[in-house]
Amino acid sequence: MKPSLYLETSLISYNMMVATHQQITREWWETRRLAFELFVSPLVINEVSQGNATEATKRLAMLKNIPTLEPNNEVAELALAFLQEHGIPHQA
């Protein structure tokens, strides 16, 4: 069984400003994503839907076969724990 991996928006972001980050992201997507069982949330779907319509369509196509986890209390508690412990930046 593959390990699970939740994808947040920066992995497929429409606003990556650093070319190196873009290249690393592309390489990960091409070489490592198949090693994991991937998941996204409705928030990720909403975020990648924004911006340039052509690019948004491409981003949505990348997520087409990735299951969407619906929010619940456990997810909310985990998100709060990440924020409280500074596990992710507030700007993320």
Secondary structure, 3 states (H helix, E strand, C coil): CCCEEECCHHHHCCCCCCHHHHHHHHHHHHHCHHHCEEEECHHHHHHHCCCCHHHHHHHHHHCCCCCECCCCHHHHHHHHHHHHCCCCCCCC
